[in-house]
Each structure stands twice: as C-alpha cells, then as structure tokens.
Amino acid sequence: LAKPPNGMPATARDVAKRAGVSIATVSYVYSGRRFVSPELVARVREAMQELDYHPSAPAQSLSSRRTGTIGLLISDITNPYFPEVARGVLDEAAAANYNVLVCNTDSLVERLRHYANALRAQRVDGMIFTSAASDDLPVLRDLTARHEIPIVLVNRRLKLDTDFVGIDNEASALTMMQHFLSLGYTRIGFISG
C-alpha cells in the first residue's frame, strides 16, 4: 500500500489528489449521496484502496449527524444476567455497523446521570438502559424530551413513552401457575426478588 509521504493515515485530500478529482467527489463516492460516473467511482475507489483510506468518524458524524455509536448502561455488570444482555446488544450492533459504549451504573442514579451526560456529550445515536428504576425517570425523561435521544429500556418497564424489551412477568407467572395446577399441585409458594 502506498501511504502518504508523511506516514499519517490518508485523508480525503490525499485520495482526491491520487485520483485526480475534487474532495467533494471523494465524499460523494464514499457516501453514495450523489451520482458519480462509473469511471470516477473506479478511480476514487482504486485510490482509496491504494492509500488504505478510511474516512474520519468525527468528520462523518458532523455531516450525517450520526455517530454510529450507542450507549449501553448496565445496572450491575457482575450480575450474570447482564453479560448475556450485553452480548446480544454487541452482536446486533456489530451486525448493523454500530459501536457500543458500555457503562456500569451500580444502580446509582448519580452514576446513571453522569454516564448519560457523558454519552450525550459523545453524541451517541441512542442509549439502552438495563433495569432502570423509578428514581432514574428524571434523567430518562430529560434525555427523551429535552435532548431527543432515543432510549430503550431492558428488563424493567417504567412509565415512560419509549421502547421496552423484556419479559411479561404477569403472563409468565400465570403460565407457571397453570402448569402447577395442571399437575395437581394446590399448595404453591412463590418467592419474589
């Protein structure tokens, strides 16, 4: 690969110079936002490959208003349930070409607020909260209403107009009870966490 002479990563300017086109044309080829003739597309892509060019993520996010990053706020990373949730989020995010920033809140509203503000400053495209509590509602409402950041709640539904992923505990308990009754059990104990 022919790197730029200064040894730094290639820029759109380097690609444009190598391909003999404008920087805007390089951007159009990469983003696909405008028509570029097949001949120019081939020249630009060849220059990109020769220079091992990868666009700057911050520059892309400025133009698209998207960062390709989401925040995952986990209430307790040591709880065996949450690594499974994190793995699912990470796998789905990778499949959609998203990065994930993982934060452990220890179920503390101050820590949740701190991480939510830090993720907002990073301009994440959305946030996922596991086991958020009613004490967290002011932070969550601020994110959705004031800052218009999409959020998803996992494991615990709150009185908030947002997406939710979790188990229907009432329906599950009913199914479990019906199963025990169908087996003839009449004295059934239930311990809730």
Secondary structure as GFF3:
##gff-version 3
##sequence-region A 1 193
A	DSSP	alpha_helix	12	19	.	.	.	ID=ss1
A	DSSP	alpha_helix	23	31	.	.	.	ID=ss2
A	DSSP	alpha_helix	38	51	.	.	.	ID=ss3
A	DSSP	alpha_helix	57	64	.	.	.	ID=ss4
A	DSSP	beta_strand	69	74	.	.	.	ID=ss5
A	DSSP	alpha_helix	81	95	.	.	.	ID=ss6
A	DSSP	beta_strand	99	104	.	.	.	ID=ss7
A	DSSP	alpha_helix	109	121	.	.	.	ID=ss8
A	DSSP	beta_strand	126	130	.	.	.	ID=ss9
A	DSSP	three_ten_helix	134	136	.	.	.	ID=ss10
A	DSSP	alpha_helix	137	141	.	.	.	ID=ss11
A	DSSP	pi_helix	142	146	.	.	.	ID=ss12
A	DSSP	beta_strand	151	154	.	.	.	ID=ss13
A	DSSP	beta_strand	163	165	.	.	.	ID=ss14
A	DSSP	alpha_helix	169	182	.	.	.	ID=ss15
###
